[in-house]
């Protein structure tokens, strides 16, 4: 699942006319970078939730065939259901197996193929591990971090706090009894599962950008243009 429903308030005025995941860096929309990374990692069935200016997203992406994937859409209102509510609402499209959830507005070179083994582990022993979170070193916008990682690879709240990288794997049973079609955040609710010792994690130190402001978007675009030598294009598609 790619989360793509948010308003993107900090990205205004660019998001007054375009949903944030369709803003472009390096010649393609942020969400397309994610779709291509997921496809390269072997994830072929992808659910995208839409909210603010949401009709633009399926109009731009279609059924996903040109990316080698199948895209389906979970439609939310202009005031979307936040992360927890968005996942719970999309549950009928996500199936019975553990699924990956990523944000549509991050840029990363994380290898999503790594998460197949994680999903199999969660499927085999959901009572032991119900979710897996990818953490990153703390970025400037979140210097205090969100949660810690034990030496045994379990997420905890105490210790050296790291940034949640908006990449996770979840067992659908976690959301089966949760409210649908209404907003609720993933945290702090998920901390109850963390405190029960049922969430594993890893620290990813590779390329990861949470593109939150026009300045961050422009800086990443400049960086990617320099790497690819591509001509500059408008910031939204």
N, C-alpha and C positions, 0 to 999 in steps of 0.2 A: 504494500500500500504506500502510495505517495501522498503526503499531506499537502494540499494545495488550496485550502479554502480560506485562509486568513486574509484580513484586510490589509496588512502591511502598512500600518500607520506611520512608522518611522521612515518608510520609503516614499512618502508623499513629497512632491505632487505626482511622481511617476505612477503611483498606484491609483490615482484618481481616474485614470483612463484604461489601465491594464492591470490584471491580477499579477501579483508579485512573481509567481513562478514563470510567467511569460517574459519577464524582463531579461534582456540578453546580455551575456558576457562572452567574449571570444567568438562572436558571430552566431551564437545560438542561445535559445532561452535556457534559463537555469534548470527548468524541469527536464529539458531534453538531455542535458548532461547527465542527470540522474537516470533517466530511462535508458540511455546508452550504457551507463555503468552497470545497471542492473541486468540488462540484456547480456552484456559481456560476462557477467557472473553467473549466467544460466537461469535467471529469473524471467520467465516468459509471460506469466499471467499477472497483470498489474491492475490494481484498483486505484483510481485517483478520486479523492473527494474534492468537490468544487463548492464555492460559496460566493465570495465577493466577485462580481463580474464573471461568474463561473461559466457562462455559456461560451466565453471566448476560448476556454481551455479545450473542450472537445472539438471546437471549430478549428483550432490550430493543430491539434494532435491526431484527430481522427480515431480510427480503431487500432492504431499502433502498428499496422502491418509494415509500414516503411521503416520501422525501427526493429523489426523482427520480433515483436511482442504482441500480445492481445491486451488492449486497454478497455477497461470498463469504468463507469463513473458512478460515484455515490453523490447525489445532488443534495446540497444543503442550502438554506436561505442565505441572503446577503450578510446576515449576522450569524456566522457559522457556529458549530457545536463544540468548538475547542478540540483539543487532541483526544481526550478520553471519549467525549460524546461522538466525535467523528469516527473513531475506530469502532465503537459499539454500534453505531448506525450502519456502518458498512459491513458488519459481521456476516449478513446473509450472502454477500458477494465473496467473502474471504475463505469460505470453506471450513473444513474440520481439522486441517493440519496447522501446525505453527506457521506463522507468517512474519515476514519482514515489514517493518514500518520505517520509512525515511521521510524527511522533510523535503518539500519541493524547492526550497529556497536556500539550500546549502550547496556548496561546491566542494567536492572531495575526490581523491583518488583511492579511497578505500576499496579494497577488493571484496565485492559482495559475494563472490564464490565461497569465501570463508564461512558464510553463514548457513550454507547447506548442512554442514556437519553439526552446527549448533541447533538448527531446527530439528534434525534427527534425534539429538540428545534430549531436547525438550519433549518431543513426541513420545520417546521411549519411557521417560521418567518425569512426567509433569508434576507429580507430587514432590519431587526433589528440586526440580528447576522448571519454573513456569514462565520465565522471561530471561532475556539476555540483553544487556545494554552496552553500547560502545561509548567509552569516555575518551576525551581528548585533553591535552594540556589546556590550562585556563586561558581563554582569549581575553583581549582588553576589555570587552564589554561584560565579562563575567569573571573578574579576578578572584573571587572567593570560591568559585566552583559550585558544584551541586551535590556531589556524593563521593564516597571513597571506595577503594578497591582493596580487598584483603589479599594476603599472599597466596591464598587458596583460590583466588579468582572469583570471589563473591562480592556483590555490591553491599556496602554498608553506609551508614550515615556518619560515623565517626572515623577520624583519621585524616589523611591528606586528601582534601576534597579536589575532585576533578570536574571538568565541564561535561555535561551530558551532550553527546554529539548528535542528538536527534537521529540516531540509528539504533534500532532495537529489533528483537525477535520476541514474539509473544504467542503463548498458547491461547486459542480462542476461548477456552473455558474460563479464562480470567474475566472475560467481558460478557459472558452469557447472561448473567443476572443484572448487569449494569443498565442504567437508563439509556434509551435510544431517542433520537430526534429531539434532543435537548442538550444545552451546553454543560459540560463539566470537564475540568482539567485532568490530565493524566496524573499529575502530582498536585497535592500530597497523597492522593488515594493509593498510588502504587507503592508508597513507602510501607504500607501494611504488609505487602508481599515481600518487600526488602527485609523488613524486621523479622519476618518468619524464616529468613534464610533461603528463600526460593528464587533469588535473582542472581544470575552469574553476570560476569562482565569482563571487559578487556580494555586496555589502554591503547589507543591508536595515536601514533605520533607523526603520521604522514600529513599530506596536504588536506586541510580542512578549513573552510571559510563559512561562517554564518553571515550571509550578505544582508545586512539589516538596514543600511542607509544608502542614499544616492552616492555619497562619497566612497563608501566601501564597494559599491557596485562599479563605480568608475575606476577605482584602483585595481580591482580584480580584472576588469576588462582590459585595462592598459597592460597588466602583467601577461594576460593570455594572448593579447595581440603581439606582444614582443616575442613570446615563445613560438607562435605559429606564423608570424609574418603576415597575418591576414589583414586586409583593409578594414578600416573602421566602418561600422554600420550603426543605425539608430539603436537606442537603448531599449526598445520594446518591439515585439513582433506579434 
